[in-house]
Amino acid sequence: MAYAVGLALLACVEVLARAGSLRENLALALLLGVCTTLPLAFVFGPERALPVRGGAAVAVTAAGALALSPFRALTLAGVASQLACVYGLGRAGAPRLSGVLVLPYVVLALVSQDDTTTRVMAVLVATLASAAAATGITHHVRGALLAHSATERAFADTLLAHAARGERARIARELHDVVAHHISMIAVQAETARLTTPGLPPDGATRLLAIGDTARGALTEMRRLLGVLREDAEVGVTRRPQPGLHQLMELIDESRDAAGSRTRLIVSGPVTTLDPGIEVTAYRIVQEALTNARRHAPGAAVDVELRYAEDDLEIRVRDNGPGPGNGAETGPGAAERAGPGAVVPSTGHGLLGMRERATTVGGSLRTGAAAGGGFLVEARLPVRAEALA
């Protein structure tokens, strides 16, 4: 705004300095001097809308053309304002309007054959205005290209970051689904060999125990590594704490609603808060057992029993479905040997996963036919620190 007012004052001073030649049209020349400069205040500024800028530039051009011919009152301040208008429109992204505003001066240069002063002035303004318009358009195109390049770089960086997160997530899945599974098997097999091998020397038992402990330590470190890998892979994912036994009632309710059958929770012994690892393991075992019951014994009633003891936590999940066909027999041909109507436990990773979870925390798990019918999942998890050592 200040620069427009300054140009208007300069235009008025210039008109008054030429008052001798403009004495008959002095008031009109002053008015045209103001009209060729003051609207410039509405051409610049990021808050100005393009129609407002265009209207102000058209007003400056119309006043300038009238001041040049027929009144010969165009001032240098008015010429500067005209150049600033076409430059501003070109830089604001209105190249056509910026070029159109040069045309009145081109027309004046062509029709003013008998007025050399007006013709020279019109040619000069048209030439300078064309150069100013071209400069403004060039700056606009350059700025648009720079902005486009910055957008492309930001998009490329986003794609790269997304690809990196996806790769971290893939590595985490591989570690969790493949490597962790095999390490768990090492721990399970080492513990099984130590407990079931007859005549095992004490030194061999010690070595097998060390193998199991090392495998469990490796699993702990791998969980920490998985947490680091998933930090970036889970951007935007709402993190929730690991479930525990205090959320078991919600799991029972969900299972009851999903299966449409009776599901009970029976708790005995003094209820205490256990180690978070034990609680997560217990929760996951119950969750998997309920899932297996819904899959293999749909509609059967399920009892979930927790027995808190001084040294361990006993978990029993029993359904009153058909149960396994022949004890806990599984494998190829088990369904045929089980007989009609019998349900054979899954040979997938559900039971193995529960056993691995229990073994990882130093516990044990047994599955098979329940007394009186149905299928039973029974786990014992240590709850004292020395039991976990």
C-alpha positions in Angstrom: 0.0 0.0 0.0 2.8 2.4 0.9 4.5 2.0 -2.5 1.2 2.7 -4.3 0.7 5.9 -2.3 4.3 6.9 -2.9 3.9 6.5 -6.7 0.6 8.4 -6.6 2.4 11.3 -4.9 5.2 11.2 -7.4 2.7 11.2 -10.3 0.9 14.3 -8.8 4.3 16.1 -8.4 5.2 15.3 -12.0 1.8 16.6 -13.2 2.2 19.8 -11.3 5.7 20.2 -12.6 4.1 20.1 -16.1 1.2 22.4 -15.1 2.2 24.9 -17.8 1.4 22.5 -20.6 -1.6 20.9 -18.8 -3.3 24.0 -17.5 -6.5 23.3 -19.3 -6.6 19.7 -18.1 -4.7 20.0 -14.9 -7.5 18.5 -12.7 -8.1 15.6 -15.1 -4.3 15.0 -15.3 -4.1 14.8 -11.5 -7.0 12.4 -11.5 -5.4 10.2 -14.2 -2.1 10.3 -12.3 -3.8 8.9 -9.2 -5.7 6.3 -11.2 -2.5 5.0 -12.9 -0.7 4.4 -9.6 -3.0 4.0 -6.6 -4.7 0.7 -7.8 -1.3 -0.9 -7.7 -1.9 -1.6 -4.0 -4.5 -4.2 -5.0 -2.2 -6.1 -7.4 0.4 -7.4 -5.0 0.0 -9.4 -1.8 -0.7 -13.2 -1.4 -4.0 -12.4 0.2 -5.3 -10.8 -3.0 -7.6 -12.9 -5.1 -6.8 -13.1 -8.8 -10.0 -11.2 -9.9 -9.1 -8.4 -7.6 -5.6 -8.2 -9.0 -6.9 -8.3 -12.6 -9.4 -5.6 -12.0 -6.8 -3.3 -10.4 -4.4 -3.9 -13.3 -7.1 -3.2 -15.9 -7.9 0.1 -14.1 -4.2 1.1 -14.2 -3.9 0.2 -17.9 -7.1 2.1 -18.9 -6.0 5.2 -17.0 -2.6 4.9 -18.5 -3.9 4.7 -22.1 -6.2 7.7 -21.5 -3.4 9.7 -19.9 -1.1 8.9 -22.9 -3.7 9.7 -25.6 -5.4 12.1 -25.9 -4.3 14.0 -22.8 -0.5 13.4 -23.0 -0.4 13.3 -19.2 1.2 9.9 -18.6 3.8 10.2 -15.9 6.9 8.1 -15.3 5.3 7.0 -12.0 2.3 5.8 -14.1 4.7 3.9 -16.5 6.4 2.2 -13.5 3.0 1.3 -12.1 2.0 -0.2 -15.4 5.2 -2.3 -15.6 4.6 -3.5 -12.0 1.0 -4.5 -12.9 1.9 -6.7 -15.9 4.8 -8.3 -14.0 2.6 -9.0 -10.9 -0.1 -10.6 -13.0 2.5 -12.8 -14.9 4.0 -13.9 -11.6 0.6 -14.6 -10.0 -0.3 -17.1 -12.8 -2.3 -14.9 -15.2 -0.1 -14.8 -18.3 -2.9 -14.2 -20.7 -4.2 -11.1 -18.9 -0.7 -9.9 -18.4 -0.2 -10.0 -22.2 -3.6 -8.5 -23.0 -2.7 -5.4 -20.9 0.2 -4.6 -23.3 -2.2 -4.5 -26.3 -3.6 -0.9 -25.7 -0.2 0.5 -26.0 0.5 -1.5 -29.2 -2.7 -0.1 -30.6 -1.8 3.4 -29.7 1.6 3.0 -31.3 -0.1 1.9 -34.5 -2.8 4.6 -34.7 -0.7 7.6 -33.5 1.0 8.1 -36.9 0.8 11.9 -36.7 1.8 12.3 -33.1 5.4 11.3 -32.8 5.7 11.8 -29.1 2.7 9.7 -28.3 3.8 7.0 -30.7 7.3 6.8 -29.3 6.0 6.8 -25.7 3.5 4.0 -26.6 6.2 1.9 -28.3 8.5 2.3 -25.3 5.7 1.4 -22.8 4.6 -1.6 -24.9 8.2 -2.9 -25.2 9.0 -2.4 -21.5 5.6 -3.9 -20.5 6.2 -7.0 -22.7 9.6 -7.5 -21.0 8.0 -7.1 -17.6 5.2 -9.5 -18.4 7.7 -12.1 -19.8 9.8 -11.7 -16.6 6.8 -12.3 -14.4 5.7 -15.3 -16.3 9.2 -16.8 -16.2 9.4 -16.4 -12.4 5.9 -18.0 -12.1 6.9 -21.0 -14.3 10.2 -21.4 -12.4 8.5 -21.2 -9.0 5.9 -23.8 -10.2 8.7 -26.1 -11.4 10.5 -25.8 -8.1 7.3 -26.5 -6.2 6.6 -29.5 -8.4 10.2 -30.8 -7.9 9.8 -30.3 -4.1 6.5 -32.2 -4.3 8.1 -35.0 -6.3 11.0 -35.2 -3.8 8.6 -35.3 -0.9 6.5 -38.0 -2.6 9.7 -40.0 -3.4 10.8 -39.7 0.2 7.4 -40.9 1.4 7.5 -43.9 -0.9 11.0 -44.7 0.2 10.0 -44.4 3.9 6.9 -46.5 3.2 9.0 -49.2 1.4 11.5 -49.2 4.3 8.6 -49.7 6.8 7.2 -52.4 4.7 10.5 -54.2 4.5 11.0 -53.9 8.3 7.5 -55.3 8.8 8.3 -58.2 6.4 11.5 -58.9 8.2 9.7 -58.8 11.5 7.1 -61.3 10.2 9.8 -63.6 9.0 11.6 -63.5 12.3 8.3 -64.0 14.2 6.8 -66.8 12.0 10.0 -68.7 11.1 13.0 -68.0 13.2 11.2 -67.6 16.5 9.3 -70.8 15.8 12.5 -72.8 15.2 14.1 -71.3 18.3 11.0 -72.3 20.3 11.3 -75.8 18.9 15.0 -75.9 20.1 13.9 -74.9 23.6 11.0 -77.5 23.6 13.1 -80.3 22.2 16.0 -79.6 24.6 13.6 -79.7 27.6 11.9 -82.8 26.3 15.2 -84.6 25.8 16.4 -83.7 29.2 13.2 -85.0 30.9 12.5 -88.1 28.8 15.9 -89.6 27.8 16.6 -92.6 30.1 20.0 -92.9 31.7 21.0 -89.4 30.7 24.3 -88.5 32.4 24.2 -85.4 34.7 26.6 -83.6 32.4 24.3 -84.2 29.4 21.3 -83.0 31.4 23.2 -79.8 32.4 24.1 -79.2 28.7 20.5 -79.7 27.5 19.3 -77.4 30.3 21.8 -74.8 29.1 20.6 -75.2 25.5 17.0 -74.6 26.6 18.0 -71.5 28.6 20.0 -70.1 25.7 17.1 -70.6 23.4 14.7 -68.9 25.7 17.1 -66.0 26.1 17.4 -65.8 22.4 13.6 -65.6 22.1 13.6 -62.7 24.7 16.2 -60.8 22.7 14.3 -61.5 19.5 11.1 -60.0 20.9 13.1 -56.8 21.7 14.4 -56.8 18.2 10.9 -57.3 16.8 9.7 -54.3 18.9 12.4 -52.1 17.3 11.6 -53.3 13.8 7.9 -52.7 14.2 8.3 -49.2 15.7 8.4 -47.6 12.2 6.3 -50.3 10.5 3.4 -49.5 12.8 3.3 -45.8 12.3 -0.3 -44.6 12.7 -1.3 -47.9 14.4 -2.8 -47.5 17.8 -0.7 -49.5 20.3 -2.5 -51.3 23.1 -0.9 -53.1 26.1 -0.6 -56.8 26.0 -3.6 -58.6 27.4 -3.6 -60.2 30.8 -5.8 -62.2 33.1 -7.7 -59.1 34.1 -9.1 -59.1 30.5 -10.1 -62.8 30.6 -13.7 -62.1 31.3 -14.0 -60.0 28.2 -12.5 -62.8 26.2 -15.0 -65.2 27.8 -17.9 -62.9 26.9 -16.6 -62.6 23.3 -16.3 -66.3 22.9 -19.8 -66.9 24.3 -21.3 -64.4 21.9 -19.4 -65.8 18.9 -20.1 -69.5 19.7 -23.7 -69.0 20.9 -23.0 -71.6 23.7 -22.4 -71.6 27.4 -18.9 -70.6 28.5 -18.0 -70.3 32.2 -15.0 -69.0 34.0 -14.2 -70.7 37.3 -11.5 -69.2 39.5 -10.2 -70.9 42.7 -7.4 -70.0 45.1 -6.1 -66.5 46.2 -6.1 -64.3 43.1 -2.8 -62.4 42.8 -1.2 -60.2 40.1 1.4 -62.3 38.3 4.4 -61.5 36.1 3.2 -59.8 32.9 4.8 -62.6 30.8 2.9 -65.3 32.7 -0.4 -63.4 32.3 0.1 -62.9 28.6 0.9 -66.6 28.2 -2.1 -67.7 30.2 -4.4 -65.3 28.2 -3.1 -66.6 24.9 -3.4 -70.2 25.9 -7.1 -69.7 26.9 -7.7 -67.7 23.7 -6.3 -70.5 21.5 -8.2 -73.2 23.5 -11.5 -71.3 23.1 -10.8 -70.9 19.4 -10.1 -74.6 19.0 -13.3 -75.4 20.9 -15.4 -73.3 18.6 -13.7 -74.8 15.5 -13.8 -78.5 16.4 -16.7 -78.7 18.8 -19.2 -76.0 17.7 -22.0 -75.5 20.1 -20.3 -77.3 22.9 -20.3 -75.8 26.4 -16.8 -74.8 27.6 -15.5 -74.4 31.1 -12.4 -72.3 31.7 -10.8 -72.9 35.1 -8.0 -71.0 36.8 -6.4 -72.4 40.0 -4.1 -70.1 41.8 -1.5 -72.0 43.9 1.5 -70.9 45.8 4.0 -72.1 43.1 2.0 -72.3 39.9 -1.1 -71.3 38.0 -3.1 -74.2 36.6 -5.3 -73.5 33.6 -7.9 -76.0 32.5 -10.1 -75.5 29.4 -12.6 -78.3 28.8 -15.5 -78.6 26.4 -18.2 -81.2 26.4 -18.0 -81.9 22.7 -17.3 -85.3 21.0 -13.6 -85.1 21.9 -10.8 -86.8 20.0 -11.7 -90.0 18.3 -9.2 -92.3 20.0 -7.6 -90.6 23.0 -5.5 -87.8 21.7 -4.7 -89.5 18.4 -3.8 -87.2 15.6 -1.9 -87.5 12.3 -2.7 -89.2 8.9 -5.6 -91.5 9.1 -6.7 -90.3 12.5 -10.1 -89.2 11.2 -10.8 -92.7 9.7 -9.7 -94.5 12.8 -11.8 -92.2 15.1 -15.1 -93.4 13.8 -18.2 -91.5 12.6 -19.1 -88.3 14.5 -15.8 -88.0 16.3 -13.8 -84.8 16.1 -10.1 -85.0 15.6 -7.9 -82.3 17.0 -6.3 -80.0 14.5 -2.8 -81.0 13.3 -2.0 -77.3 12.7 0.1 -75.1 14.9 -2.6 -74.2 17.5 -1.7 -76.9 20.0 2.0 -76.7 19.3 1.8 -72.9 19.8 0.2 -73.3 23.2 2.8 -75.8 24.2 5.6 -73.6 23.0 4.2 -70.6 25.0 4.0 -72.7 28.1 7.5 -74.1 27.7 9.0 -70.7 27.0 8.0 -69.4 30.5 9.1 -72.7 32.2 5.7 -74.3 32.3 4.0 -77.4 30.7 0.9 -78.1 28.7 -1.1 -81.3 28.1 -4.0 -81.8 25.7 -6.2 -84.8 25.1 -9.5 -86.5 25.9 -11.2 -85.3 29.1 -12.6 -87.8 31.6 -16.3 -88.2 30.9 -16.0 -86.9 27.3 -14.9 -83.8 25.6 -11.5 -82.3 25.0 -9.2 -80.9 27.7 -6.3 -78.4 27.5 -4.4 -78.3 30.8 -1.4 -76.0 31.5 0.8 -75.3 34.5 2.7 -72.1 34.6 5.2 -71.1 37.4 4.4 -68.0 39.3 7.4 -67.6 41.6 10.6 -66.0 40.5 12.7 -69.0 41.4 10.3 -71.2 39.4 11.0 -69.1 36.4 14.8 -69.2 36.8 
